[in-house]
Amino acid sequence: MSNPDANETEIHRGRDQRVLRVSDPAAGPLLVKQGCPDGDLDAARSALHNERQILDRLRGLAGCPHLVRYDPAIPELAVADFGGVALDASGLLGTIDLEPFLVLAENLAQALAGVHGRGVILNDLNPAGCLVCPSDLRVQFSEVQSATTFAEERPGFDRLSCLPGPPVYLSPEQTGRMNRPVDYRTDLYSLGATLYALATGQPPFAGTDTLALIHAHLACAPPSPQERAPWLPPPVAELILTLLAKEPDERYQSAAGLAHDLDQLRTALAMDQPLAGVRLKERDLPLAPRPPHRLYGREQELATLMAAFADLTAGDAQGLFVAGYSGVGKTALIAEIHRPVTLGRGLFISGKFEQFQRERPFLGPAQGLCQLCQLLLAEPEERVAWWRSRLLAALGPDAGALFEVVPELQSLLGAQPPAPPLGPHESQVRLRALLVALLRAIAAPAHPLVLFLDDLQWADQPTLDLIGALLEETGLAGLLLIGAYRDNEVDAAHPLRRLLQRPTAAGTPARVLTLASLTAGDTTALLADMLHLPPPRGAPAGRRPVRQDQR
């Protein structure tokens, strides 16, 4: 410690860090986080460095820790001791009354509004990371090591590998298994799960099975909190369930809007007025205009994609290609089946090609297989061992050759002997055969695999040869290969055009969907939804095409 006269008590110890409650004569009561000498000090240093940067951004904000000192050499970070207890250890979960519930919920919402106002996403909001003073219900967010800034929003961010336990308070988009970016509204879902636990004594979905919890967050409606807490008035239950909407667009769009409604409910209760008279979400606006994540004018094309996925019980791989100009919405359309695939116990992986990286063989498939490794490694240990055994049996003694294309595969398969050296052509043939074998071992009607490859107009020849081999392969059940390309950049001499004209295992060329531009009516509906306005009267009926980027 910086002060040898300080008294310290260890209150928590993790793998790489410990937390001390310190009475420092010079600095006052502190909470000190230190790297554990027997842990990974580099990991602790990195986490504490991120926390320091976030705390600097949140400096002076009510509901956030006050940074006192930071020493990267130890490493150590000290904040002023708020004096509260973690919400999950406060004795309030499931025992709180309505009035203090509304006060505490409003305090949490106001604190979160302040965090979001500084451009910070907590990413890990849960009862263990919320401190509360039982005497006056003041709150503070004690865990900000996982926090990021708005500029770091990520599509498909998968936090499962860094969770200390089951994903009980994780938002659906944080699982990495739905077509949604992780933005500040992930905190609103987690706050909803926290308020659910505060009211009922248990989270919306509980258990230790990670995959079952992921499926619940993605597909299952939580029991109404009134079933577990009958004292909860219907408007409050509705507010909690709104926060727990699967789609971020259907939740509260701001913590400030949530705090306003909680204040209105608390005021109505204090004045002995019916809470049913409070109209929710009237003051709820997003922090910035953003396009909704639903599709416009693509119902028929989406139905075709869903039908192709439903056909994966057939004996051969399915191939479907989507063509159109840049910005017409190819990527948005295809990504829309990500969540249905996951709900069907399938896996959705994707990769894309770059105009100036055509010399890199298998660039797109390698990106998708990297995601596949991450998804499989997030499964329970016995399931990971099952996959490892299955893949090694399918790949044989040359499995190690794939590490040059998909280095992440080594984490799944373990160290493998080097494959015998071959010439350039023979090496490409071997890699193609191994990739086909890998996908054959993964895909099955019981757990289908969707591989989406974007910007195929820039694909390398080895990848096109791989696609041809997959589409001609017989008995490869459970694989749906979807490709997207700019048809104005693929002329008759382009190798992709020739590939699309070749017969597949079914004896016919692969199916191609060509997307037209959005109509004026579709664009009007999109803009109205983005600005939270009703569609104008006499809106265009959709006759005139309009270019609109839905990617």
C-alpha positions in Angstrom: 0.0 0.0 0.0 1.0 3.6 -0.5 0.6 4.4 3.1 2.1 1.9 5.6 -0.1 3.2 8.4 -3.3 2.2 6.6 -5.5 -0.6 7.8 -6.7 -3.0 5.2 -9.2 -5.8 4.9 -9.5 -8.0 1.9 -13.2 -8.2 0.8 -12.9 -10.0 -2.5 -10.3 -12.0 -4.4 -10.5 -13.1 -8.0 -8.1 -14.9 -10.3 -6.0 -11.8 -11.2 -7.2 -9.1 -8.8 -8.2 -8.6 -5.2 -10.2 -5.8 -3.6 -9.3 -4.3 -0.3 -11.2 -2.0 2.0 -8.7 0.4 3.4 -8.7 3.0 6.2 -6.0 5.4 5.1 -5.3 8.2 7.7 -4.2 10.5 4.9 -6.7 9.7 2.1 -9.7 8.5 4.2 -11.7 5.3 3.5 -10.7 3.7 0.2 -11.5 0.7 -1.9 -8.3 -0.6 -3.5 -8.0 -3.0 -6.4 -4.7 -4.7 -6.8 -3.2 -7.3 -9.1 -2.7 -10.6 -7.3 0.9 -11.6 -7.2 0.0 -15.2 -8.1 -2.3 -14.1 -10.9 -1.8 -12.6 -14.4 -0.3 -9.2 -13.5 -0.4 -8.1 -17.2 -4.1 -8.9 -17.4 -4.7 -7.0 -14.1 -2.7 -4.1 -15.3 -4.6 -3.9 -18.5 -8.0 -4.1 -16.8 -7.0 -1.4 -14.2 -5.6 0.8 -16.9 -9.0 0.7 -18.7 -10.8 1.4 -15.5 -8.6 4.4 -14.8 -9.3 5.8 -18.3 -13.1 5.3 -17.8 -13.0 6.8 -14.3 -11.2 9.9 -15.7 -14.0 10.2 -18.2 -16.6 9.9 -15.4 -14.8 12.2 -12.9 -17.2 14.2 -10.8 -20.3 12.3 -11.8 -22.8 11.2 -9.1 -23.1 7.5 -8.9 -19.6 6.8 -10.1 -16.4 6.0 -8.1 -14.0 8.9 -7.4 -10.5 8.0 -8.4 -7.9 8.8 -5.7 -4.8 7.2 -7.1 -3.5 4.8 -9.8 -0.1 3.0 -9.8 0.5 0.8 -12.9 3.7 -0.6 -11.4 2.0 -2.6 -8.6 -0.6 -2.5 -10.4 -3.1 -0.7 -8.1 -6.1 1.6 -8.3 -7.8 3.3 -5.4 -11.2 5.0 -5.2 -13.0 6.7 -2.4 -15.0 4.2 -0.4 -18.7 4.9 -1.1 -19.7 3.1 2.1 -22.4 1.1 0.5 -22.9 -2.6 0.0 -23.4 -4.6 -3.2 -27.1 -4.8 -4.1 -27.0 -8.6 -4.2 -25.7 -8.6 -0.6 -27.9 -5.8 0.7 -30.9 -8.0 1.7 -33.1 -5.9 -0.6 -33.6 -8.3 -3.4 -37.1 -9.7 -3.3 -37.9 -8.0 0.1 -38.1 -4.4 -0.9 -41.4 -2.4 -0.8 -42.9 -0.4 -3.7 -41.8 3.1 -2.6 -38.1 2.3 -1.9 -38.1 0.2 -5.1 -39.1 3.2 -7.1 -36.6 5.4 -5.4 -33.8 3.0 -5.8 -34.7 2.3 -9.5 -34.8 6.0 -10.2 -31.4 6.5 -8.6 -29.9 3.8 -10.7 -31.5 5.2 -13.9 -30.3 8.7 -13.1 -26.8 7.4 -12.5 -26.8 5.5 -15.7 -28.1 8.5 -17.6 -25.0 10.4 -16.4 -22.7 7.6 -17.5 -24.3 7.5 -21.0 -24.1 11.3 -21.1 -20.3 11.0 -20.8 -20.3 8.5 -23.8 -19.6 5.4 -21.7 -21.2 2.0 -21.8 -20.9 -0.1 -18.7 -21.3 -3.5 -20.4 -21.5 -5.4 -17.2 -24.4 -3.9 -15.1 -25.6 -6.3 -12.5 -26.6 -6.4 -8.8 -23.0 -7.3 -7.7 -21.6 -4.2 -9.4 -24.2 -1.8 -7.9 -23.5 -0.4 -4.5 -26.3 0.9 -2.4 -26.5 2.8 0.9 -29.5 1.1 2.7 -30.1 4.2 4.8 -30.8 6.6 1.9 -30.7 4.4 -1.2 -27.9 6.3 -2.8 -26.2 4.2 -5.5 -22.8 3.9 -7.2 -21.6 1.7 -10.0 -18.6 0.0 -8.6 -17.5 -2.1 -11.6 -16.3 -0.2 -14.7 -13.4 -2.4 -15.9 -15.6 -3.8 -18.7 -16.8 -0.3 -19.7 -16.2 1.0 -23.2 -17.0 4.3 -25.0 -19.7 4.9 -27.6 -16.9 5.0 -30.2 -16.2 1.4 -29.4 -19.6 0.0 -30.3 -19.1 -3.4 -31.8 -21.3 -5.7 -34.0 -21.5 -9.2 -32.6 -19.4 -8.6 -29.5 -19.1 -11.8 -27.6 -18.3 -11.4 -23.9 -18.9 -15.0 -22.9 -15.3 -15.9 -22.7 -14.5 -13.2 -20.1 -17.5 -13.7 -17.8 -16.8 -15.0 -14.3 -20.0 -16.9 -14.3 -23.2 -17.7 -16.3 -24.5 -14.9 -18.5 -27.5 -14.1 -16.2 -27.5 -10.3 -16.8 -26.1 -10.2 -20.3 -28.1 -8.6 -23.1 -29.1 -10.7 -26.2 -26.8 -8.7 -28.4 -23.8 -9.3 -26.1 -24.0 -13.0 -26.7 -22.7 -12.4 -30.3 -25.6 -14.5 -31.6 -27.9 -12.0 -33.1 -27.5 -9.4 -35.8 -27.3 -6.3 -33.6 -24.4 -4.0 -32.5 -23.7 -3.6 -28.8 -24.5 0.0 -28.0 -25.5 1.8 -24.8 -28.9 0.1 -24.8 -27.3 -3.1 -23.7 -27.0 -1.4 -20.2 -30.8 -0.7 -20.3 -31.5 -4.5 -20.7 -29.1 -5.3 -17.9 -30.7 -2.7 -15.7 -34.1 -4.3 -16.5 -32.7 -7.7 -15.4 -31.3 -6.0 -12.2 -34.7 -4.3 -11.4 -36.4 -7.7 -12.1 -34.2 -9.3 -9.5 -34.7 -6.4 -7.1 -38.5 -6.8 -7.2 -38.7 -10.6 -7.3 -35.6 -11.9 -5.7 -34.4 -13.7 -8.8 -33.2 -12.7 -12.2 -35.5 -13.2 -15.3 -33.5 -16.3 -16.3 -31.4 -18.3 -13.9 -29.3 -21.4 -14.1 -25.7 -22.5 -14.8 -26.1 -23.8 -18.3 -24.5 -21.1 -20.5 -26.2 -22.2 -23.8 -29.6 -22.5 -22.1 -29.2 -19.0 -20.7 -28.2 -17.6 -24.1 -31.2 -19.3 -25.7 -33.5 -17.8 -23.0 -32.1 -14.3 -23.5 -32.6 -14.6 -27.2 -35.9 -16.4 -27.5 -37.9 -16.7 -24.2 -40.2 -14.2 -22.7 -39.4 -13.8 -18.9 -42.3 -14.6 -16.5 -44.1 -11.4 -15.6 -42.5 -9.9 -12.5 -46.0 -9.7 -11.1 -46.2 -13.5 -11.0 -43.2 -13.5 -8.6 -44.0 -10.2 -6.9 -47.8 -9.8 -6.8 -47.4 -6.4 -5.1 -45.9 -4.9 -8.2 -48.3 -2.6 -10.0 -48.9 -3.3 -13.7 -47.2 -0.1 -14.9 -44.0 -1.0 -13.0 -44.1 -4.5 -14.4 -44.6 -3.1 -17.9 -41.6 -0.8 -17.4 -39.4 -3.7 -16.4 -40.5 -5.9 -19.3 -39.9 -3.0 -21.7 -36.3 -2.8 -20.6 -36.1 -6.6 -21.2 -37.2 -6.4 -24.8 -35.0 -8.6 -27.0 -34.7 -5.9 -29.7 -32.8 -2.8 -28.6 -35.2 -0.7 -30.7 -38.2 -1.9 -28.5 -36.6 -1.0 -25.1 -36.4 2.3 -23.5 -34.1 4.4 -25.7 -32.5 6.4 -22.9 -31.8 6.1 -19.2 -33.1 9.7 -18.8 -36.5 8.7 -20.3 -36.6 5.8 -17.9 -35.7 8.0 -14.9 -38.5 10.4 -15.9 -41.1 7.6 -15.9 -39.9 6.3 -12.5 -40.1 9.8 -11.1 -43.7 10.1 -12.4 -44.6 6.8 -10.9 -43.0 7.7 -7.5 -44.8 11.1 -7.5 -48.2 9.4 -8.3 -47.6 7.0 -5.4 -46.7 9.7 -3.0 -49.9 11.7 -4.0 -52.0 8.6 -3.7 -52.9 8.8 -7.4 -53.4 5.7 -9.6 -50.2 4.6 -11.2 -52.1 3.5 -14.3 -52.5 7.1 -15.1 -48.8 7.5 -15.8 -48.1 7.2 -19.6 -44.8 5.5 -20.1 -42.1 6.4 -22.7 -43.6 9.8 -23.5 -40.3 11.5 -22.8 -38.1 8.7 -24.0 -35.9 9.6 -27.0 -32.7 8.0 -28.2 -29.4 9.8 -27.5 -28.9 10.3 -31.2 -31.0 9.4 -34.3 -30.2 5.9 -35.5 -31.8 3.8 -38.2 -34.0 1.0 -36.9 -32.7 -2.5 -37.3 -35.7 -3.9 -39.1 -35.8 -4.4 -42.8 -37.9 -2.3 -45.2 -39.3 -3.7 -48.4 -37.5 -7.0 -48.2 -40.2 -9.3 -47.0 -40.1 -11.6 -50.0 -36.3 -11.9 -50.1 -36.2 -12.6 -46.4 -38.8 -15.4 -46.8 -36.6 -16.9 -49.5 -33.6 -16.9 -47.1 -35.6 -18.4 -44.3 -36.9 -21.1 -46.6 -33.4 -22.0 -47.6 -32.4 -22.4 -44.0 -35.5 -24.5 -43.3 -34.4 -26.8 -46.2 -31.1 -27.8 -44.5 -32.6 -31.1 -43.5 -32.1 -32.2 -47.1 -29.0 -34.3 -48.0 -26.9 -31.6 -49.7 -25.4 -28.2 -48.9 -27.6 -25.3 -49.9 -26.1 -22.3 -51.8 -27.8 -18.9 -52.2 -26.3 -15.7 -53.6 -27.6 -12.2 -53.2 -26.6 -9.6 -55.8 -27.1 -5.9 -56.0 -25.4 -2.5 -56.1 -23.3 -1.3 -53.1 -25.6 0.1 -50.4 -28.8 -1.7 -51.6 -29.1 -3.7 -48.4 -27.5 -7.1 -49.2 -25.6 -7.4 -45.9 -28.6 -6.2 -43.8 -30.9 -8.7 -45.5 -28.6 -11.7 -44.9 -27.7 -10.7 -41.4 -31.4 -10.7 -40.5 -31.4 -14.5 -40.3 -28.6 -14.6 -37.7 -31.0 -14.7 -34.8 -33.4 -17.3 -36.3 -30.4 -19.5 -37.0 -29.4 -19.3 -33.4 -32.9 -20.0 -32.2 -32.8 -23.1 -34.4 -29.8 -24.3 -32.5 -27.6 -23.4 -35.5 -24.4 -21.4 -35.9 -24.1 -18.3 -38.1 -20.6 -17.2 -39.1 -19.5 -14.6 -41.6 -16.5 -13.2 -43.4 -15.8 -10.6 -46.0 -13.3 -9.9 -48.7 -11.3 -6.7 -49.2 -10.5 -5.0 -52.5 -6.8 -4.7 -51.8 -6.3 -8.1 -50.1 -7.1 -10.4 -52.9 -3.7 -12.1 -52.7 -4.7 -13.5 -49.2 -6.2 -17.0 -49.9 -9.3 -17.9 -47.9 -9.6 -14.5 -46.3 -13.4 -14.6 -45.9 -13.8 -18.2 -44.8 -10.9 -17.7 -42.3 -12.8 -14.9 -40.6 -15.9 -17.0 -40.3 -14.0 -20.0 -39.0 -12.3 -17.7 -36.4 -15.8 -16.8 -35.2 -16.7 -20.5 -35.2 -13.8 -21.3 -32.9 -14.9 -18.6 -30.5 -18.5 -19.9 -30.4 -17.4 -23.5 -29.9 -14.9 -22.6 -27.2 -17.7 -20.8 -25.3 -19.6 -24.0 -24.9 -19.3 -26.2 -21.7 -16.0 -28.0 -21.3 -17.4 -31.5 -22.1 -19.0 -30.2 -25.3 -15.7 -28.5 -26.3 -13.9 -31.9 -25.8 -16.6 -33.5 -27.9 -16.0 -31.0 -30.7 -12.2 -31.4 -30.4 -12.5 -35.2 -30.8 -14.9 -35.0 -33.7 -12.8 -32.4 -35.6 -9.5 -34.2 -35.1 -11.1 -37.4 -36.4 -12.4 -35.6 -39.5 -9.2 -33.7 -40.3 -6.7 -36.5 -39.7 -2.9 -36.1 -39.4 -2.9 -33.0 -41.6 -5.0 -30.9 -39.1 -2.1 -28.6 -38.3 -2.0 -27.4 -41.9 -5.2 -25.4 -41.2 -3.5 -23.3 -38.5 -1.9 -21.1 -41.1 -5.3 -20.2 -42.4 -7.2 -20.2 -39.0 -4.7 -19.7 -36.2 -7.6 -19.7 -33.6 -8.2 -23.3 -34.5 -5.2 -24.3 -32.4 -7.0 -23.1 -29.2 -9.7 -25.6 -30.1 -7.7 -28.5 -31.3 -4.6 -28.1 -29.3 -1.0 -28.4 -30.6 -0.7 -30.7 -33.7 2.3 -32.0 -35.6 3.3 -30.0 -38.6 1.9 -31.2 -41.9 4.4 -32.3 -44.5 5.5 -29.5 -46.8 3.9 -29.3 -50.3 4.2 -27.2 -53.3 2.0 -24.1 -53.7 -0.7 -25.8 -55.8 -0.7 -29.0 -53.8 -0.8 -27.0 -50.6 -4.0 -25.1 -51.8 -5.6 -28.4 -52.8 -4.9 -29.8 -49.3 -6.2 -26.7 -47.6 -9.4 -26.9 -49.6 -9.9 -30.5 -48.8 -9.3 -29.8 -45.1 -11.8 -26.9 -45.1 -14.5 -29.1 -46.7 -13.8 -31.8 -44.1 -14.0 -29.2 -41.3 -17.3 -27.8 -42.5 -18.7 -31.3 -43.0 -17.8 -32.2 -39.4 -19.4 -29.1 -38.0 -22.6 -28.9 -40.1 -25.5 -31.3 -39.5 -29.3 -31.0 -39.7 -29.4 -31.1 -35.9 -27.0 -28.2 -35.6 -26.9 -26.4 -39.0 -24.2 -24.0 -40.0 -24.7 -20.8 -42.0 -21.6 -19.4 -43.7 -22.1 -15.9 -45.1 -19.3 -14.5 -47.3 -19.7 -10.8 -48.2 -18.1 -8.9 -51.2 -17.5 -11.9 -53.3 -16.6 -9.7 -56.2 -13.2 -9.4 -54.5 -12.8 -13.0 -53.5 -9.5 -14.9 -54.2 -9.5 -17.9 -56.5 -8.8 -20.5 -53.8 -12.0 -19.3 -52.0 -14.0 -19.5 -55.2 -12.6 -23.1 -55.7 -13.7 -23.9 -52.1 -17.2 -22.6 -52.8 -17.4 -24.7 -55.9 -16.3 -27.8 -54.0 -18.8 -27.2 -51.3 -21.7 -26.7 -53.7 -20.7 -29.8 -55.6 -20.2 -32.0 -52.5 -22.9 -34.6 -52.0 -24.2 -35.6 -48.6 -23.0 -32.4 -46.9 -26.2 -31.9 -44.9 -26.8 -28.9 -42.6 -24.7 -26.3 -44.5 -26.1 -23.1 -46.0 -23.6 -21.0 -47.9 -24.8 -17.5 -48.6 -22.7 -15.1 -50.7 -23.2 -11.4 -51.5 -21.7 -9.5 -54.4 -22.0 -6.3 -56.4 -23.4 -7.5 -59.7 -22.3 -4.3 -61.5 -18.7 -5.4 -60.7 -19.1 -9.0 -61.9 -19.1 -9.2 -65.7 -19.4 -12.3 -67.9 -15.6 -12.9 -67.7 -15.4 -12.7 -63.9 -14.5 -16.0 -62.2 -17.5 -15.6 -59.8 -19.9 -15.5 -62.8 -18.5 -18.7 -64.1 -18.8 -20.3 -60.7 -22.5 -19.3 -60.4 -23.2 -21.0 -63.8 -21.8 -24.3 -62.8 -24.3 -27.0 -61.6 -24.4 -27.8 -57.9 -24.8 -31.2 -56.3 -28.5 -30.8 -57.1 -27.7 -30.6 -60.8 -28.8 -27.0 -61.2 -26.9 -23.6 -60.8 -27.0 -21.9 -57.5 -29.9 -19.6 -56.8 -29.3 -15.9 -57.1 -31.5 -13.1 -55.6 -31.1 -9.7 -57.2 -32.1 -6.8 -54.9 -33.7 -3.7 -56.4 -33.4 -0.3 -54.7 -35.8 0.7 -52.0 -38.9 2.5 -53.0 -39.8 6.0 -51.9 -42.5 4.5 -49.6 -40.0 2.2 -47.9 -37.5 5.1 -47.4 -40.3 7.3 -45.9 -41.2 4.6 -43.4 -37.5 4.1 -42.5 -37.0 7.8 -41.9 -40.3 8.1 -39.9 -39.2 5.3 -37.6 -35.7 6.7 -37.2 -37.1 10.1 -36.1 -39.9 8.5 -34.0 -42.5 10.2 -36.1 -45.8 8.8 -37.5 -45.7 8.2 -41.3 -46.9 11.4 -43.1 -50.3 11.3 -44.7 -50.2 10.6 -48.3 -46.8 9.0 -48.1 -45.5 7.8 -51.5 -46.9 4.4 -52.3 -43.6 2.9 -53.3 -43.4 3.4 -57.1 -40.2 5.4 -57.5 -37.0 3.6 -56.6 -34.6 5.4 -54.1 -31.1 4.5 -53.3 -30.7 3.8 -49.6 -27.9 2.1 -47.7 -29.2 -0.5 -45.3 -25.9 -2.0 -44.4 
